[in-house]
């Protein structure tokens, strides 16, 4: 059984990884100040993968504008999906 991912290093900075409730129109967010990356519970499939990649790009490259992050995340997520990536954890297993 795989261990739940609780933290991850992005360009030398350790971020807490969380899955849980977020405001209505948010799928995820990154706080570089608090070093947190959060993904909304209940997001599934390709949308979840896209959101994870999107927030990882924000964590790595905070100076990228939102259009660049959206384009890059979408392209990367679609490739990973085509290569067979699927998230095998439920939200309950990944919440912190």
The 8 nearest C-alpha neighbors of each residue, nearest first, counted from 0:
[[1, 2, 3, 88, 87, 92, 4, 93],
 [2, 0, 3, 4, 88, 87, 92, 93],
 [1, 3, 4, 0, 5, 92, 93, 88],
 [2, 4, 93, 5, 1, 92, 88, 94],
 [5, 3, 6, 2, 93, 16, 7, 17],
 [4, 6, 16, 15, 3, 95, 17, 7],
 [7, 5, 15, 16, 14, 4, 13, 8],
 [6, 8, 14, 13, 9, 15, 16, 5],
 [7, 9, 13, 12, 11, 14, 10, 6],
 [10, 8, 12, 11, 59, 13, 58, 7],
 [11, 9, 12, 59, 8, 58, 13, 60],
 [10, 12, 9, 8, 13, 59, 7, 14],
 [11, 13, 9, 8, 10, 14, 34, 7],
 [14, 12, 8, 7, 9, 6, 11, 34],
 [15, 13, 34, 35, 6, 7, 8, 16],
 [14, 16, 6, 35, 5, 36, 34, 17],
 [17, 15, 36, 5, 6, 37, 35, 14],
 [16, 18, 37, 95, 94, 36, 38, 15],
 [19, 17, 94, 38, 37, 40, 39, 93],
 [20, 18, 40, 39, 94, 21, 17, 38],
 [19, 21, 39, 40, 22, 18, 38, 23],
 [22, 20, 39, 25, 23, 19, 26, 27],
 [23, 21, 25, 24, 20, 26, 39, 27],
 [22, 24, 25, 21, 26, 20, 39, 27],
 [25, 23, 22, 26, 21, 27, 39, 28],
 [26, 24, 22, 27, 23, 21, 39, 28],
 [27, 25, 39, 38, 50, 24, 21, 28],
 [28, 26, 38, 37, 25, 39, 50, 54],
 [27, 29, 37, 36, 54, 30, 38, 26],
 [30, 28, 36, 35, 54, 31, 58, 37],
 [29, 31, 35, 32, 33, 34, 36, 28],
 [30, 32, 34, 33, 29, 35, 58, 14],
 [31, 33, 30, 34, 35, 29, 14, 58],
 [34, 32, 30, 35, 31, 14, 29, 15],
 [35, 33, 14, 31, 30, 32, 15, 13],
 [36, 34, 15, 14, 30, 33, 29, 16],
 [35, 37, 29, 16, 28, 15, 17, 14],
 [36, 38, 17, 27, 28, 18, 16, 35],
 [37, 39, 27, 18, 26, 17, 40, 19],
 [40, 38, 26, 19, 20, 21, 27, 18],
 [41, 39, 19, 18, 42, 90, 20, 38],
 [40, 42, 43, 39, 90, 19, 47, 89],
 [43, 41, 47, 40, 39, 46, 44, 26],
 [44, 42, 47, 46, 41, 45, 48, 86],
 [43, 45, 47, 46, 48, 42, 85, 86],
 [44, 46, 48, 47, 49, 43, 80, 76],
 [45, 47, 49, 44, 48, 43, 50, 42],
 [48, 46, 43, 50, 42, 45, 44, 49],
 [47, 49, 45, 51, 50, 46, 76, 52],
 [48, 50, 76, 46, 52, 47, 51, 73],
 [51, 49, 53, 47, 48, 52, 46, 54],
 [50, 52, 48, 54, 53, 49, 55, 47],
 [53, 51, 55, 49, 72, 50, 54, 56],
 [54, 52, 72, 50, 56, 51, 55, 49],
 [53, 55, 57, 51, 56, 52, 29, 50],
 [56, 54, 58, 52, 57, 53, 51, 59],
 [55, 57, 59, 53, 54, 58, 60, 52],
 [56, 58, 54, 61, 60, 55, 59, 53],
 [57, 59, 55, 56, 60, 61, 54, 29],
 [60, 58, 56, 57, 9, 10, 55, 61],
 [59, 61, 57, 62, 56, 63, 58, 55],
 [62, 60, 57, 63, 58, 59, 56, 64],
 [61, 63, 60, 64, 57, 59, 65, 58],
 [64, 62, 61, 60, 67, 68, 65, 57],
 [63, 65, 67, 66, 62, 68, 61, 69],
 [64, 66, 68, 67, 69, 63, 70, 57],
 [67, 65, 69, 68, 64, 70, 63, 71],
 [68, 66, 70, 65, 69, 64, 71, 63],
 [67, 69, 65, 71, 66, 70, 72, 53],
 [70, 68, 66, 72, 67, 71, 65, 73],
 [71, 69, 67, 73, 68, 72, 66, 74],
 [72, 70, 68, 74, 73, 69, 67, 75],
 [73, 71, 53, 75, 69, 52, 74, 70],
 [72, 74, 76, 70, 71, 75, 49, 69],
 [73, 75, 71, 77, 72, 76, 70, 78],
 [76, 74, 72, 78, 77, 73, 71, 79],
 [77, 75, 49, 79, 73, 78, 74, 48],
 [76, 78, 80, 74, 75, 79, 73, 81],
 [77, 79, 81, 75, 80, 76, 82, 74],
 [78, 80, 82, 76, 81, 84, 77, 75],
 [81, 79, 77, 84, 83, 82, 78, 76],
 [80, 82, 78, 83, 79, 77, 84, 76],
 [83, 81, 79, 80, 84, 78, 77, 85],
 [84, 82, 80, 81, 85, 79, 78, 77],
 [85, 83, 80, 79, 82, 86, 81, 48],
 [84, 86, 87, 83, 80, 44, 48, 45],
 [87, 85, 88, 84, 44, 48, 89, 43],
 [86, 88, 85, 89, 84, 1, 92, 90],
 [89, 87, 86, 92, 90, 93, 91, 3],
 [88, 90, 92, 91, 93, 87, 86, 41],
 [91, 89, 93, 92, 40, 94, 18, 88],
 [90, 92, 89, 93, 94, 88, 18, 40],
 [93, 91, 89, 90, 94, 88, 3, 95],
 [94, 92, 90, 91, 3, 18, 95, 89],
 [95, 93, 18, 91, 17, 92, 90, 19],
 [94, 17, 93, 5, 18, 16, 19, 92]]
